[in-house]
């Protein structure tokens, strides 16, 4: 079974009902819930999700968002080696490089993101939401 990391933005699209992205992201989340692939998020995505949801929707929504993520997805480990690897990657966004490093460390098969150009340095498969849905 495919083990896939969901970029923070894909998860937030669902939690915050962000248009026009929510439909594809919700389909991906649902496919994970249905067991069509194993969904993962990076460890550091959880506090980011809490912070963003809290700012936009309040403290209760932030707590609920964390609970929903923990119920729906596995969480990639974050090790010192991941941070060091991310620092060496050529990509422009450290957080995205860190997600790549975590996905590699946990032997994941791919990453789903709305910003594939930020993941150009990834040695593992990178999908847009539409591409990933088509692959299912």
Secondary structure, DSSP 8 states (H G I E B T S, - for coil): --EEEE-HHHHHHHHTT-TTTHHHHHHHHHHHHTTSSEEEEEHHHHHHHHHHHHHHH-HHHHHHHHHHHHHH-EEE---HHHHHHHHHS--S-HHHHHHHHHHHHTT-SEEE-S-GGGGTT-SSEEE-HHHHHHH-
